[in-house]
Structures are given as structure tokens and as C-alpha cells.
Amino acid sequence: MRETGCFALKGNIIYPDSIDQIRYVPKGYLICENGKVMGVYNNLPEGYLNIRVTDYGDRLIIPGLTDLHIHGPQYAFRGLSMDLELIDWLNENTFPEEARYSDLEYAKKAYTIFVNDLKNSATTRACIFGTIHEEATVLLMELLEATGLKCLVGKVNMDRNSPDYLCESSAWSAKSTRRWLKDALKKYKNVAPIITPRFLPTCSEALLKELAALSEEYMCPVQSHLSENIAEVKWVRELCKEAKSYSDAYDRFGLFGGKVPTVMAHCVYITEEEIELMKKNQVFVAHCPESNTNLSSGIAPVRKFLEEKVPVGLGSDVAAGSSNSIFKAMAAAIQVSKLRWRLVDSDLKPLTIEEAFYMGTKGGGAFFGKVGSFLEGYEFDAVIIDDSSLAHPQPLNLKQRLERVIYLSDDRHICDKYVSGSRIEIRDTVKDLRQLM
Ligand SMILES: [Zn+2]
């Protein structure tokens, strides 16, 4: 059963107000009107006294989380070969696994697992890479559409510097992307296409130009990778000699924001000039701390992005990140920021809980519009968390409970989930819990 119209959820409401402030409303009412947040109140206001209220008791109600960077086909090998570095990891795991998605039967098996786990997580919005395969990408979109999650999904483009078994001809890559895009724009309510050059080295100049033209023609957002690793930055310098930087290389092809929303994963090695360009074009950073640790890529200067007002959210980057949890990404973001401060640059202070929570909610959510907060007019994306099984002997306030959820919880603690005011059917055990309430 789905709920729309006007209703309220009652519980301990927690949401980011700004980058460094979280609001805590104990036993409050969160009102939804036509899929949008109407407001958060201590008592139901006049005119809303008769609306349906679902009482979640002492549970926590937070905005849905946004994953700005995840690879659907890589979910199958999450947790494997985590002792390799980027290039070996790509050649040994990623490319051979992604090639399997030419087989639709395999794709169905793998994507069903991926989509089901995403549905049961605290994520309500995600930017997802598929593979080069058009049919498998359509299948992924159909499976996601049925969940009610709001996702942007990309058919990946690769026409050079890729293994033979995972390399398209330039003409085919452009043609099939256009066909897929036109079709996908008409078909879905919850999911939408996003232009997805894998990264600059795997796309020829002609293809990059074609993708930029497609993006402009259909006002379609763009996602890719940027400055993940030192050898890659050097490689791009050789491939694109006229560009001033890696960011400038994308910008020269018209794939670096300005006209359409654009998100770049990693951004570990970024110059001051690139930061200026990102700010000007409002390019989003998908900060992927676990991935950057697992593949020894480095530590992105996130505090700098926040100070300079470059939009930043978090990415799980499965399978370079082992988990799809954006709570884990929040914790990892704080952890790596401390190492960066200690080992690389003592001028950039470590991140706070408020900042990490902001990036996983309102910061990344902004890529999807007014998403990731309970301020009036925001999309009604909410996750209800039951933290009662995280035992403790001492009294805890709401901030401490949120911190423990970030560091200690997993999907079993999620007991309900809404996207744009519609309830998402999560795992069966939750239904039993709901009957008990
Ligand atoms: Zn990635």
C-alpha cells in the first residue's frame, strides 16, 4: 500500500538545516502534503488535526540518504580483491565482471540482488553507473523503477583504452546511447537517464563531443570520474595536451556542468583553478572515502570544497567501496578527513558529524533538487530507524543516537521508508514490526 496526499509521521525528527547545523525535534510531527514536506511541528497545527498520523514512538525519523556514485554491475563482487590498487582491480575484477552483462539472464540475477539491497538501505536517491550494454541498462532501470526509489541511471560509454571485450565502436556507442536515452526519457516515473562517459581516457574526442551534444539536446545530466589517482591525472595530461587540467579537459568537450547538472566522482587531486571552475559551473563532487582508501587513491580535500562552496555529496562507489551504506560513507568521510589533517595538510580541519550528515543528505540531495532535508517544500523522502537494539547503559540524547546510527547501524535497523511521500515496501520482517505498532 502506498500513501500519498496529506499525512504526518510522529517520532524523533532529525534533519540538516544548514551545513553545520542539525535540527532535533523530539516526539515531533513531520507533515507531508502531496509528496512534499509541509513542516515539522511539536504539535499538529490547526487545520491538520484530522490528518492520518503514523506514530513511530521513540524511533528516529531522518531524511532519505543520497548516493551520488555507485556502480550497479559491480555490486556482485563487493568485498573482493580489496588488497589491489586501481588498475589491477579494474583488470582483474571490474572489466571481466562488467562484460558479463551482455548476458541478460546474468544481468537479471545480479541486478535483482543489487536493486533489492538498495531498496532495503537508507538510500532514497542514487546516481548509478550501468555497463556499456543497452539492454542490461534498460533492465536495471525497470527493476529500479518498480522499487519507487528515485535514481539516475547511465549506460556507460567506452570506445578506447578499454579491453577488447568491453569496448564499443565510436559510432555504435553514440547510436545506442541516443536510442536508449530517447526511450528512457519517456518511459519512467521514478528513474531517469544520465549521460555516463566512464572517464575521459576511455572515450574518444568524437564520442565525448557527441555525448555533450546529446546532453544539451535533451538537457540530460552527466556523471563521470575525475582525478581519482595520480597516474590517471598524468595520463589525462598526455591524452589531452591542450587542456589546462583534467577538469578543463571535460569542460572543453562541454561535459563539465554549467548547462546541465553534472557530478564527478572522487576529485582527489584538484587544483585551485579547477575548484574555481567547479564552483562556476556548479559541478558536484561525489566524495567516495571508502573507495579512495581501498584503492589507495588518496584523500580528497573535502573541507576545501565545503569552504569554497563547491557542491559536495557522498558516494559509496560500490564495488571500490565495499558497502552501499551512506551511513558508512559518512563515518569514512570523517575518518579520512582526520588522516588528511594529520598526515597531509593541517590547515584543513577534520569533518564534523554535522558536515558528514549534511553531505549524505542535503548536500548530495541537492543534485536531485530540494532533497535531503525536512525544511518546508522539500521532497518528502524519509527513513525511520529503530536503534533500540543498539544497547547502552547510559542516557543518550538525539545527537548521540544519530552518531551511533551513523557508526553502528545497518539495514536491519531501518523500519520504514518514504520517497516523495510514497511508502517503499521494504523487507517482510518490517511488515511484522509495523503490525505491532
Ligand atoms: Zn566509480
Residues whose N, C-alpha, C, O or C-beta is under 5 A from the ligand:
A	BS01	ZN	A265 D317
